[in-house]
Amino acid sequence: MGTGRAAGEDCLECRDWPSVLTRARYAFVLTPPATDLVHGLKYEGWRELAGPMGRAMAAVLDRSFGEDDGPDRQKSIVVPVPTTDRRSRQRGYNQARLLAAEVASRVGSSHSDALTRVRAAASQTELAPWARRENVRGVFTCSEEGARTVSGMDVVLVDDVLTTGATAGEAAGELGRAGARTVTLLAFARALPRVVLRDAA
C-alpha cells in the first residue's frame, strides 16, 4: 500500500500508515553523495542545494503521475512537512519547504503550507520504529484554511529523508482528516533499515 505494493502484499514498513497515504517515492538511497546533499541543506545553510535536489524529486513525481492509481496531476497540491519555529529560525528556512517549492514549480502544481507543527518532538535518530510513531503523535495540525486547500486533492507530502515513515504517517493522517483524497510521500532520499547479519553457524 504505502510503498506502491500491490493490494494484499504485506509490508512491515508501511502496515501502520493511514490508508490515505497510498505511496512513498524517493529519488535516491541515503548513501554518499546523497547524504552530503541532505546534510548540506539541512545543517550547513546551503539552501541552493534545494534546486538540484528538488529537480530530482520532481522527475520521480512526474513518473508517479503516470502510475495506475497515482496522484492526478490536475488535482495535486504539494505540501511540505513542517518543522518547528525554533528550527526554522536556527536554519533560516525549512528545508522541506524549499524542496516543495522547487518540486511544485517543476511539475506545474501549486504548493501550500497547509500543515503546521504544534509542538516539537524529541530527535528521531536513535528511536525504534514504534517509539518514533509515539514521538510524533499529535504534532501536526491543519488549519481551516489549510483544510480548504487540501480538501478533495491528491497531496504530495514533501520531506528530505524517509526513514520509517512515522513522521509522514502522522502528517498524512492529519491531511486525511482535513479532507485530502490521497497522500503521496515524496522524499529526496530513503534511509535503508539497518540489517544485522549473523553467522548461520
C-alpha positions in Angstrom: 0.0 0.0 0.0 2.3 2.8 1.3 5.2 1.9 -0.9 3.1 1.2 -4.0 3.0 -2.6 -3.5 0.1 -4.5 -5.0 -3.0 -4.9 -2.8 -2.7 -7.9 -0.5 1.1 -7.7 -0.3 2.3 -7.2 3.3 4.9 -4.5 4.0 6.3 -4.2 7.5 7.4 -0.6 6.8 4.0 0.7 5.9 1.4 -1.5 7.5 0.8 1.1 10.2 0.4 4.0 7.8 -3.0 5.6 7.5 -4.9 4.4 4.4 -4.8 7.9 2.9 -1.0 7.6 2.5 -1.1 5.5 -0.6 2.5 5.5 -1.8 6.0 6.7 -1.0 8.6 7.7 -3.6 12.2 8.9 -3.3 14.9 10.0 -5.7 18.0 8.3 -4.0 19.1 5.9 -1.3 20.6 7.8 1.6 24.3 7.0 0.8 27.0 9.4 -0.4 26.8 11.7 -2.2 23.0 12.0 -1.3 24.0 12.0 2.4 26.2 15.0 1.8 23.5 16.9 0.0 20.9 16.3 2.7 23.4 17.4 5.4 24.5 20.4 3.5 20.9 21.6 3.0 19.7 20.7 6.5 22.6 21.7 8.7 25.1 23.8 6.8 22.9 26.5 5.3 23.4 25.5 1.6 19.9 26.4 0.6 21.0 26.5 -3.1 21.1 22.7 -2.9 17.3 22.7 -2.9 17.3 23.4 -6.6 19.1 20.2 -7.9 17.6 18.1 -5.1 14.0 19.3 -5.9 14.6 18.7 -9.6 15.5 15.1 -9.0 12.4 14.7 -6.8 10.2 16.3 -9.5 11.4 13.7 -12.0 10.2 11.0 -9.7 6.9 12.7 -9.2 6.4 13.0 -12.9 6.6 9.2 -13.2 4.1 8.8 -10.3 1.5 10.9 -12.1 1.5 8.2 -14.8 1.2 5.2 -12.5 -2.1 3.3 -12.0 -4.0 4.9 -9.1 -1.2 7.5 -8.9 -1.9 11.2 -8.0 -3.9 13.2 -10.5 -1.7 16.0 -11.9 -4.7 18.3 -12.3 -5.8 17.7 -8.7 -2.5 17.7 -6.9 -1.0 20.1 -4.4 2.5 20.0 -2.8 2.7 20.3 0.9 6.0 20.3 2.9 6.4 18.5 6.2 6.6 21.4 8.7 9.3 21.9 11.2 9.3 23.9 14.5 9.6 27.7 14.5 12.8 27.3 16.5 14.4 25.1 14.0 13.3 27.3 11.1 14.9 30.3 12.9 18.1 28.4 13.6 18.5 27.3 9.9 16.9 30.4 8.4 14.4 28.1 6.5 12.5 24.9 6.5 14.4 22.6 4.1 11.2 20.6 3.2 9.5 23.9 2.2 12.4 24.8 -0.1 12.2 21.4 -1.7 8.4 21.5 -2.0 8.5 24.9 -3.8 11.1 23.5 -6.3 9.1 20.4 -6.9 5.8 22.3 -7.4 7.4 24.7 -9.9 8.9 21.8 -11.9 5.6 19.8 -12.2 3.2 22.8 -12.5 1.4 22.2 -9.2 0.6 24.7 -6.5 2.1 24.3 -3.1 0.8 25.2 0.4 1.9 25.3 4.0 -1.4 23.5 4.9 0.2 21.8 7.9 1.7 23.4 10.9 3.7 21.8 13.7 2.1 22.4 17.1 4.9 21.1 19.2 8.5 19.9 19.0 9.3 16.2 19.2 12.5 14.5 20.5 15.1 13.6 17.9 14.0 10.5 16.0 17.6 9.4 15.2 18.1 6.7 17.8 14.4 5.7 18.3 12.9 2.3 17.4 10.1 2.4 14.8 7.3 2.0 17.4 8.9 4.8 19.5 9.1 7.1 16.5 5.4 6.7 16.0 4.7 7.7 19.6 7.2 10.5 19.5 5.4 12.3 16.6 1.8 11.6 17.6 -0.3 14.7 17.6 2.5 17.1 16.5 0.8 18.3 13.3 -2.4 20.2 12.7 -4.2 21.6 9.6 -5.9 25.0 9.9 -9.3 25.7 8.4 -7.7 27.5 5.5 -5.3 24.5 5.1 -8.2 22.1 5.1 -10.0 24.1 2.4 -6.8 24.0 0.3 -6.3 20.2 0.5 -9.9 19.0 0.6 -10.5 16.7 -2.4 -6.9 17.0 -3.5 -4.1 14.5 -4.1 -1.5 15.8 -1.7 2.2 15.3 -2.4 3.8 15.5 1.0 7.5 16.5 0.7 10.3 15.8 3.1 14.1 15.5 2.7 14.5 11.9 4.1 12.2 8.9 4.5 13.3 6.6 7.4 10.5 4.6 8.9 7.7 6.9 7.7 6.5 7.7 11.2 6.5 11.4 10.6 4.9 11.1 7.2 2.2 8.8 8.6 1.3 11.3 11.3 1.3 14.2 8.8 -0.7 12.2 6.2 -3.3 11.2 8.8 -3.9 14.9 9.6 -4.2 15.7 5.9 -6.7 12.9 5.5 -8.8 14.2 8.4 -8.7 17.6 6.7 -10.2 16.1 3.5 -7.3 15.1 1.3 -8.2 12.4 -1.2 -4.8 10.7 -1.2 -1.3 11.5 0.1 1.9 10.6 -1.8 5.1 10.9 0.2 7.9 12.3 -1.9 11.4 12.3 -0.3 14.8 13.2 -1.7 16.4 10.1 -0.1 15.4 6.9 1.6 17.4 5.7 4.7 17.5 1.9 4.4 16.8 -0.2 7.5 19.8 -1.4 9.3 20.3 -5.1 8.7 22.4 -7.2 11.1 23.9 -10.2 9.5 24.6 -13.2 11.8 26.8 -16.2 11.1 24.4 -19.1 10.2 26.7 -21.5 12.1 
